[in-house]
């Protein structure tokens, strides 16, 4: 199915047989994993040891040296022939060792850099490696997360994603969960007057750059600036304000504390319901 952006969140859940806030059962996950395979791109098999060694002897410069050794042998200059062949063999062994070890190191780094994701299964959030995701999984995305698969957004709060990996756009784009009309729409880029985008989709390899935390930081910064205006002399004279009395100061601190913890509780509730819930719709 390619029109995930055109249907609403409830229809997307129904099409994939997923229960909202419950996800898939472990039995269904195992069945889909066996049917669809792992959530990873199919890579070309690496070079074998014999292929690496063969490439060391078939490089252009090496072939020139081998030709020179043959000509020297025909002319009877066996010392030069032996010397050139020794250089060719030494160069091949050195190149083989370096390329083989580099390949092994790269494979080890890939195993260490396996992305993880929070997924809801049987009503519980758990963290798994991204390659074990299956179509229909409910996942949680937060600021700084690497999107592990192509997903249809179910809920989002001030969500922005960096999609420069496939659009070339340097700025993050806004996302929401509302359906979009139109079948053949571009995957990314910014909407214009005559062009919509799939703003309810996020794609594998892109990065979530914005969530709720910047809002909390902005509110805290505003409170600090207000106190600075009241108690720093030159700012007080600039804005013509007077210092607060003890009772007023205590009242302000109480209100600020209550407001801060109210926002923390609200953030906790939102996190429990997930900031940006996505549905793996590959």
Residue pairs with C-beta under 8 A, 6 or more apart in sequence:
1 15
1 281
3 183
4 12
4 152
4 201
4 281
5 152
5 179
5 180
5 185
5 198
5 200
5 201
6 179
6 180
6 181
6 182
6 183
7 15
7 179
8 178
8 179
9 152
9 153
9 154
9 155
9 177
9 279
10 20
12 152
12 154
12 279
12 281
13 19
13 20
13 154
13 279
16 135
16 136
16 279
16 281
17 24
17 28
17 136
18 24
18 136
18 137
18 138
18 279
20 138
20 154
21 120
21 123
21 138
21 273
22 120
22 122
22 123
23 119
23 120
23 121
23 122
23 123
23 136
23 137
23 138
24 32
24 121
24 122
24 134
24 136
24 137
24 138
25 121
25 122
26 121
26 122
28 136
29 121
29 134
29 137
32 134
32 135
32 136
33 132
33 134
36 134
36 135
36 282
38 131
38 132
39 130
39 131
39 132
39 133
39 134
39 148
39 149
39 280
39 282
40 130
40 131
46 103
46 107
47 55
47 103
49 96
49 100
52 96
52 99
52 100
52 103
53 92
53 96
56 62
56 91
56 92
56 93
56 95
56 96
57 66
57 88
57 92
62 88
62 91
62 92
65 84
65 87
65 88
66 84
66 85
66 88
68 84
69 80
69 81
69 84
69 85
69 88
70 81
72 78
72 80
72 81
72 84
73 81
114 129
114 130
114 131
115 129
115 130
115 146
115 148
116 127
116 128
116 129
116 130
117 127
117 128
117 129
117 130
117 133
117 139
117 140
117 145
117 148
118 125
118 126
118 127
118 139
118 140
119 125
119 126
119 127
119 128
119 133
119 137
119 138
119 139
119 140
120 126
120 137
120 138
120 139
120 140
120 274
121 137
125 140
125 274
130 148
130 149
133 139
133 148
133 149
133 280
134 280
135 280
135 281
135 282
136 279
136 280
137 279
137 280
138 154
138 277
138 278
138 279
139 148
139 149
139 151
139 277
139 278
139 279
139 280
140 274
140 275
140 276
140 277
140 278
141 147
141 151
141 159
141 202
141 208
141 275
141 276
141 277
141 278
142 208
142 211
142 275
142 276
143 208
143 209
143 210
143 211
143 213
143 214
144 207
144 208
144 209
145 207
145 208
146 205
146 206
146 207
146 208
147 161
147 202
147 203
147 204
147 205
147 206
147 207
147 208
147 278
148 204
149 204
149 280
149 282
150 201
150 202
150 203
150 204
150 280
150 281
150 282
151 201
151 202
151 203
151 278
151 279
151 280
151 281
152 200
152 201
152 278
152 279
152 281
153 159
153 175
153 176
153 177
153 200
153 201
153 202
153 276
153 277
153 278
153 279
154 177
154 277
154 278
154 279
155 177
155 273
155 274
155 276
155 277
156 175
156 176
156 177
156 275
156 276
156 277
157 211
157 212
157 270
157 275
157 276
158 210
158 211
158 212
158 214
158 215
159 174
159 175
159 176
159 208
159 210
159 211
159 275
159 276
160 172
160 173
160 174
160 175
160 208
160 209
160 210
161 172
161 173
161 175
161 202
161 206
161 207
161 208
161 209
162 172
162 206
162 207
162 208
162 209
163 169
163 172
163 173
163 187
163 188
163 189
163 203
163 206
164 170
165 205
165 206
166 187
166 188
166 203
166 205
166 206
167 187
167 188
167 189
169 188
169 189
169 190
171 190
172 209
172 210
173 188
173 189
173 190
173 197
173 199
174 199
175 199
175 200
175 201
175 202
175 276
176 199
176 200
177 200
178 199
178 200
179 200
180 196
180 197
180 198
180 199
180 200
181 196
182 196
185 196
185 197
185 198
186 195
186 197
186 198
187 197
187 198
187 201
187 203
188 197
188 198
188 203
189 197
190 197
191 197
191 199
202 208
202 278
208 276
211 275
211 276
212 267
212 270
212 275
216 263
216 267
219 263
220 260
223 256
228 235
229 235
229 236
229 239
229 241
230 236
230 241
230 242
230 243
230 244
231 243
236 242
236 243
244 252
